[in-house]
């Protein structure tokens, strides 16, 4: 790319790039508005990949996403940056694309889903998202839907981000299982059925997965077997393979096993009962794919760290000597920095954190710059939340401001409609009318409005006027 007036002619382009590569994404997003040249440079795939690579290698521009429910039982997300002294900055609210749960994260992207199989890929730090199209489940005859699991990861061979969905079906009368495996490509923007299906129908997957080295991984249970295994799905070749979990002595009992990514290693975490003593162990697969490389990095005995005795590793400190643990309690969570060498723990104190939350690591990334914008309600000038066609063929305007709902019934004559209209016609009419508002754009929410009327609704449309 040639130099232009957008760049200082006294600074070589290579030096400018080197400076930009080391800046946080928050600054880079602002720089997109400087000029077309800056936008072209920062949004190029080469720049995005280089910036992400340096962020991961240096463990900079990272932090944690806190997910919690407020007093109104509304799901909220906050982000707290990690500083060099292992201290977290103030947690600030970030608005998610949808009211969904965090499934997995990879390279600064977060995969969200809910019980209805709504799935979205979200970059929380640049407020972009992509909602995945719904994909029907093809249930075999005579089987009932039993369970499903999602996984999300990067396919480096094709430079693509993919979502894997595995659905388990069960035939109770014949004690049989069947599986359906499908994968979504963010590059192709479509789902497809995987030719190689679930490799062993006797296995059941555990919730939670880990993405590393172009593959996604689950812990799996085999009936009447004490040997725990994990199954990997290669996102490029679309093939399954098995690995053994760390060896277990015959007199040990292992409970609450989890599979994570810690640093750049596959991480196996488990609670161990041995000779009336309980430990929390964490193992890393030091050489990916080599079962003999499982290495125990620490074992926590009861009383070594504050709180109760169920922990999940979240991330390494920037110097690699401590690990951040998520401490599970009945109604809330705590975070603890555990010093692996000195075997001591120190609880994270931060007044901006909510009482109850779960934590996920997040790395600054420019991926999904071309995604849809996540709208912050605080940026909105007017909220026109819904126009509803009721059973009585009336229209009702619902305005929501500062979480206060105002209902106003409108007749068809006021809207200039003389007869009952179909959904598509009403949508076109509203689009035309609302576009006349100067300085406003229209954004249609996908969420349905709850039933405010006893008579029910035949059509619901949600609209948002944005200044």
N, C-alpha and C positions, 0 to 999 in steps of 0.2 A: 504494500500500500504506500502510495507516494505521500510526502509531507504536504500539508495544506495550511491555510490560515488558521485552522482549528487547533493546530499544534504549534508550540513555540519553536521557531526555526532554529534557535540556538541549542535546542535539546534534541539529540538524535532520537529517532523513532524507537530504536531498540531500548534506550534508557527509559523512555516514556512508557513503553510496554512493561518493562521490569517493575517500574513503580506501580502501575495500575494492577499488575498481577498480585501485588501484596496488599492491596487495599480491601477493606471489608465490603460485602455486597451492598450494604446500605449506601455507602459513598458512590459505588459504581452505578447504582440505579439512578441516583441524582445526576450523574454525569451523562446519562443517556439523553438528557434534555439540552446539552450544550450545543450540539450541532449534529448534522447528518453524519459527518465523518466520525465523530465520537460514538454515535449510536451504532454505526456500521462496524466499528472496531470492537466495541464491548460486546455486541450481540453476535459476533462471529463464533462459529463452533470451535475454532482453534483457540480463541481467547478463553471461552467458557471452560474448555477441557483443561487448559494450562492452569487457570485460576483454581479450579476444583482440586487438581492434583497437588498444588502447593498448599492449599488449605488443609487437605487431609494429612499430608506428610508433616506439616509443621504444627498440626493440632491447633491452629489459630482460627479466629472467627467462628468459634463453636460455643455451644451452650446447651441448655436443656429446655424442652417444652414441657410445661406442667399442664396437665389436664384435670379439671375439677368441675364439680357441680356447685352452683351458687345457691343462695337461700331459696330461690324460686325454682330450683331443680333444673336450671338451664346450664347446658354444657358449655364451658368456657376454656379457652386456651391462653396460656401466658408463656413468654419467652424470657429466660434469664441468661445473660452472657456470662461465660467463664473467664475470669481474669487470671493473670500469671501467678498470683499468690494463692490459687485454689479458692478464691472468694468469688461468689456469684454476685453480679450486679442486680439492681432492682428488676423484679419481674414485671414486664409490661404486657398488657393484653394484646393478643393477635387474633384476628377474626378468621375463622376457618371458612372454607368454601361451603361446607354443609355441616349439619349437626350430626356428625358421624364420629366413630371411635377410631383411635389410631391403631392400625394393624401392624405396620412395619415402616421402617425408614431406610433410605439408602441414598448416599451422596447428596444430602440436603433435601431430598424429596420425601414426602410422607404419604403413605397409602392409608386412606380412610375408608371405612365401611360401616354398615349398620345391619340390623337383623333382617332387613328387607333386601339385602344384597345391593344396595346403592354403593357404588365404589367411585372414589375420586383420587387423583394424584394431586398433591398440594405442595407448593413451595412456600412455607410460611413466612420466610424472611423477605421475599420480594412480592408477596401477596398475589400469587398466580396459582391457577389450578386448571385441571382438565377432568371433566366428569366422564366416566366410561359409559358406553351404551349398555343397556341391560342385555344380559344374555340368558335365554331360557335354559332351564334344567330339563334334560331329557331323561325322565324316570323310566327304568325298565319295567315291563309288565310283571305284576305280582310282587313288586318291591315297594317299600316305603322309604321316604327320605329320612336318613338317620343323622348325619352330621355333614358339615362342610368346613373347609379351611381355605384361607387365602395366603399367598406369599408374594413378595415383591422384591425384585432385584434387577441388577444391571447385566446385560449380555454384552461383554466387551468385544466379542468377535464380530457382532453386527452393530455395535454401538447403539443399543436399543434398551429401553427400560420396559420390563414385562411384569404382568400380574398373572400368577398361576392360581387356578381355582380347582380344588379337588372336592368332589361331592361323594359321600358314602351312602349307599342304599343297603337296606337290610330286609331279608325275607324271614320273618319269625317262624313261619311254619316249617321251613326247610333248613333253617339256620344257615342261610347263605348270605354272602356279601357281594355287592357289585360296586364299581367305582366309575366316575366320569371325571376326566381330566381335560381342562381347557386352559388356553393361555391367551392373554391379551397383549398385543404389541402396541406400544405408544407411538412407534414410528409408522406402522401400518394403520393404526387407529381401528383395529378390528380384533374380534375373537376368532379362535380356531380350535378345533378338537385335536388333541395330541394323539398321534397314532399309537405310541407306546403307552399303554394304560398302566394303572397302578400295578406294581410288579408282583405283589403277594397279597391275595385277598384275605388271608388270615390276619394281616396286620391292621392295626388302627393307629391313626396319627394322633399325637398330642397337640393341644392348642399352642400356638406360638411357633414362629419359624425364624431362621437366621439366614441372611444373604451375604455370601462371600465368594470371591473368585469365580464369578459368573454362574453361580449355582445357588439354589435355595434349599434349605435343610429343615427337616423335622425330626424330632424324637418319635420313635414308633414302638408300640407294644405288641408282643407276640403272646398268644395264650399259652399258659403253662410254661413260660420261659422266664428265667431270671436274668438272662443276658439281654442287656439293653442295647439297642442299636439306633442309628440315625440313618435316614434316607436322604439322598441328595438328588436334585433334579437339575441337570445341566440346561440352562436357558438357551444355549446355542444349538446343541445336538438334540435336545429334547429327549434325553435318555436318563433313566434312573440308575442309581448305584447305591450300595450299602456301605456303611462304616460301623465299626464297633465303638461303643462308648468306652471310657476308661475301665480297665479291669477292676472287678469287684471281688474281694475276698469272700469266701463262702459264709463266714460268720457275720458279715455286714448286712444291714438293712438300709436301703436307700429310698428316700421319699422326697417329694417335691422337686424332681429333676427339671431343669430348664436348659434351653439352648439359646445362646446369645452370640453376638460378635463383640469382642473386647479388644480394643486396639485394632489390629489387622489379623486377628486370630479367631478361630472358632472356639467358643467357650462353653464348657459344660459345668453347670452349677448344681449342687445337690446337697441335701441334708442327710447325714450318715449317722446311724445308731450302731455302736460297736461296744460290746462288753459294758453295757449300762452307761455308756458315755456318748454324748451327742456332739457332732462337729458339723460345721458348714464348710464344704470343700469346693474349690474352683480349679478347674483344669483347662489348659489351653492346648490345642493341637498345633504344636510349634512348626511342623512341616505339613502343609495342607495335603490331605489325602493319605497320609501315612499314619496308620493306627498306632504304631509303636512310638510316635512322637508326642502322645498325650503326656503333658507335664503338669503336675500339681503346683500351682503358684502360691497358694496359701490355704491354710486350714484354720478356721476360727473356732475356738472352744467357747463354751457357755461362760458368760461373764467377762469376756475379753473386750467387748464393745458395748456401749450403752443400748438399752432397749431390750426388746424380746429377741427371739432367735430365728427369724426367717428373713433372709436378705437376698437381694438380687443385684448382681454387679451391673453398673450402668456405663461407666467410662473410666479410663485411666486419667490421673492428673497429668499436667503438661510435662512434668519431669519423669513420669512413669513409675514413681516410687509408691504412689498411693492409688487406691481404687475407690470410686464413689459407689456406695451401696445404697440401695433403696430398701428401707426397713418397713416391713409390712406390719401394720397394726389393725385393730378391728375396724376403726372408723376413720383413720387417717394414716398418712405416711410420713416418715422422716427420711432425711438423707444423712449419711454418715461417710466421712472420709476415713478409710482404713489404711494405716501404715503397715505395709506387708513385712517390712524388715523389723520394726519395733513391736509389731503385733498390738497396736493400740488404735483406738477409734475416737474420732471427734465429730460430734453432731454438727451439721450445718445449721447455723443460725442466720435467718434472713426474714425480717419482718414483712417483706413484701410477698412472701410465699403464703398461699392459702393453707388452711388446716388440713384439708383432705385433698390428695392429688396422687397422680401417677406421673412418672418422669420418663422422658425419652430424649436421647441425645440428638442434636441437630447441628449440622455443619453448614456454614454459609456457602451458598451455591447460586449460580445464575441459570441453572437448568430451568426449563419451562418458561423462559422469557416470552415466548409466543403464546402462552396459555391465556385463559380468560382471567379477568381481574376479579379479585376478591374485594367486595365493596364493604368498607367500614361504615356502619350506620352513623358514626359521628360526622362523616363527610356529607351526609345527605341533607338537602335543604327541605324537601317535602317528602312525606311518606304517604303515598296513596297505595294502601296495601292490598286492596282487593275489590273487585266488582263481582257480585255473586248473583246468579240467576236462581231464584228460589222456586219452590214448588208452586207458589201462587203466581208465577210469571212476573213477579216484581223484581226490581233491581235494588240492591242495597249497597251503598258506598260505605266502606270501612276505612276510617282514618286512624292511624296509630302514630302518636307522637309521645315521646318519653314514656313508652310502654303503657300509655293510656288509650283505651279503645273507644272510639266514637262511632256509633252506628247511625246512619241516616238513610231512610228509605226513599227511593226515587222511582217515579213512575216511568213507564216506557215513553210517554209523551214528552217528558222533560229531556230524555235522551234523543228524542226525535226518531224513535223506532215505533212503527205502527203494528208490527206483528212479531210473533215469536221467531227468534233467529237461532241459527246453529252456532256451535262453538267457534268455528273458523271465521264466520261472518262477524261475530262479536269481537273476536280478537283483532281482525282487520279494522273494524270501526274504532276500537279503543286506540290502536296504534296510530291511526290517522288523527284522532282528536287530541291525544296526549302530545303528539309531536308538535303541535302548535304552540306549546309552552316554550317561550323564549329561554334559551340557555339551559334547556333540560334535555337529557337523553332518557331513553326508556330501557329498563332492565327487568326482565320477567323472572321472578323467582320460580323455582321448580317445586318448592314446598306447597302443599295444599293447606288451605285455611280450615281450621277446625269447624265443626258444625255449631254455628251460633244460633241456628234457627231450628225449632222443633220440627218444622215441616221438611227439613232436609234440603239438599241442593241438587241441581242437575248439572250445573257448570260452575267451575271456580277458576278465576284468573287472578294472579297476583302481579301487581305492577309496582315499580319503584321509580319515582321521579328524582333524579340526581342533579344537583346544581353543577 
